[in-house]
Amino acid sequence: MSNVVTLHDGKRWKASIEYQTNEGSNCTEHYFEEISDLHLIIEHGPDWNLLRRCIVTLNRFDDGEEQNSVEKARHAERS
């Protein structure tokens, strides 16, 4: 896929994981290659019972904006 440009040594995925702490919420970002690695990240992090949310995105320089605009244009053509 030559149109996909990634960051952080070519890692495909980014997970923003938010945990609840006594001081409030704490958000960390993790970059990884295989989506199956996500469970290891969560298991080795803080207590998973304190997990508030986990947002997984494709790690792109444009946050997927370019790809989304192409998809929107294709959808508009079909409509």
Secondary structure, 3 states (H helix, E strand, C coil): CCCCCCCCCCCCEEEEEEEEECCEEEEEEEEECCHHHHHHHHHHCCCHHHEEEEEEEECCCCCCHHHHHHHHHHHHHHC
